Amino acid sequence: MTKAQPSYETLSVEHHDGVDWLTLNRPAQFNALNRAMMDELLDYFGGLYFNHAVRVVVLRGAGKHFCAGLDLNEAGDFTTSVAAGARGQRRVAEIILRMRRCPQPIIALVQGAATGAGIAFTLAADVRYAAENARFNVAMAKIGLTGCDVGISYFLPRAVGATNAAEMMMTGRFVNAERALRIGLVSDVMAADALEDAGLTLAAEMTAMSPLGLRLTKEGLNLSQDAGSLEAVIALEDRGQVMCLGPFLEEGAAAFLEKRAPRYSDE
């Protein structure tokens, strides 16, 4: 893998074959979210929208834990005034919005703790794999705040159902990897040392899709979650398929019949 630019203080970004490996890189602090990491995540995800050289993002955490949530040593930034709290809150929330707006699928590889902002980042990913030692909680409920935070009340009930979400959000209870798989919070659980290979395999399967087809699939999934009717979803799907028919179907069908990898253009 080769280092991508720009370089960051709290993040590591490596690029290989159309895939960015984005690592939260404060292992001594369990990758807790501080001011620098907020700014760098905003910059990174904001820069993806028109960067078609990056087709998939794999998100992971360095060290023992994925992300231990907000760095409480900097929590004072949120409490000096209502205005300061609103600004700080929106900065974190904007990271989640940019993760969902970017056209690249995001694969989260979670080991150890994914708490607070960590579970929010996990939920904002498109596919979530967990190590056997992973555990998740809505940590905000444990420190005097509401459990409805930075998109969690939107994503969590959709992932695990309303009653499981209520239990997690109203208590801050931890959910281990086994239960996370059972309730749909993650799609697979494996040994920690198998996470990277699983991410490699999944990213390779995603990048085997046509470039436009992959971007439109993420967009279509996002929009269909809030569509008002089946008719609206089908209209969206029809549009996407027609956009892909001309440039990609002939090559995709030929590659399938000839038992070879397709050669798609993104121009």
C-alpha positions, 0 to 999 in steps of 0.5 A, spaced: 500 500 500 502 507 498 501 513 502 495 518 500 495 525 501 494 529 505 497 527 511 494 527 517 495 527 525 490 523 527 488 519 521 492 514 517 490 513 509 493 508 505 490 507 498 491 501 494 487 499 487 481 504 488 480 502 495 482 507 501 484 504 508 482 510 513 485 508 520 483 512 526 490 513 529 490 515 536 491 508 539 494 510 546 487 514 547 483 508 544 482 513 538 477 517 542 475 523 538 478 530 539 478 536 535 484 534 530 480 528 529 474 532 528 477 536 523 481 531 519 475 527 518 471 532 516 476 534 511 477 527 508 470 525 507 468 532 504 474 531 499 471 524 497 465 527 493 468 528 486 474 523 488 472 518 483 479 515 484 477 512 491 471 507 489 471 504 496 473 506 503 475 501 509 474 504 516 478 501 522 481 503 528 489 502 530 490 498 536 486 495 541 479 499 540 475 501 534 473 508 537 472 510 544 467 516 543 469 523 544 475 525 548 472 527 555 479 531 556 476 536 551 469 535 553 469 542 555 469 545 548 462 543 548 460 546 555 462 553 555 455 555 552 449 553 549 452 556 542 459 553 543 455 546 544 451 547 538 457 548 534 461 542 537 455 538 536 454 540 529 461 539 527 461 531 529 454 531 526 457 533 519 462 528 519 456 523 519 453 527 514 459 527 509 460 519 510 453 518 508 453 523 502 460 521 499 459 516 493 463 511 496 461 505 500 464 505 507 466 498 510 467 498 517 472 493 521 470 494 528 475 491 534 474 492 541 470 498 543 465 502 539 462 507 543 459 513 543 462 516 536 465 510 535 458 506 534 455 512 530 461 511 525 460 504 525 452 505 523 454 510 518 458 505 514 454 501 509 457 494 511 459 492 518 464 487 520 466 485 527 471 482 531 469 477 536 472 482 541 468 487 539 463 491 543 458 497 542 454 502 546 451 508 546 455 511 551 452 518 551 446 515 555 452 514 561 454 521 561 448 525 562 446 526 555 440 523 551 441 517 547 439 520 541 446 523 538 449 524 531 445 520 527 444 514 532 436 515 533 436 514 525 440 509 523 440 504 530 432 502 529 433 501 522 439 496 523 436 493 529 429 494 530 426 499 535 426 495 541 433 493 541 435 500 539 431 503 545 434 498 550 441 500 547 439 508 547 436 508 554 441 504 558 448 505 554 448 497 555 454 494 551 452 489 546 457 484 544 459 481 538 455 475 538 449 479 540 450 484 535 450 479 529 444 476 532 440 483 532 443 485 525 448 491 528 453 487 524 453 482 518 459 478 520 463 476 526 470 473 525 477 473 529 480 480 530 486 477 525 481 476 520 478 482 519 483 485 514 482 479 509 475 480 510 475 487 508 480 486 502 475 481 499 469 485 500 472 491 497 475 487 491 468 484 490 465 492 490 470 494 486 468 489 481 462 493 479 462 498 474 464 505 477 457 508 476 453 502 478 457 502 485 456 509 486 448 509 484 447 503 488 449 507 495 445 513 492 439 508 491 440 505 498 440 511 501 434 514 498 430 508 498 430 508 506 426 514 506 422 514 499 414 515 500 412 509 496 414 503 492 413 507 485 418 512 487 423 507 489 422 503 482 423 510 478 429 511 482 432 504 480 429 505 473 433 511 472 440 508 475 439 502 470 438 506 464 444 510 466 448 504 466 445 500 460 449 503 455 456 504 457 456 498 462 451 492 460 455 490 454 462 489 457 459 486 463 455 481 459 461 479 455 466 478 461 461 474 464 460 469 458 467 469 457 469 468 464 474 474 465 474 480 469 470 486 466 474 492 464 469 498 465 471 505 464 469 511 468 470 516 463 
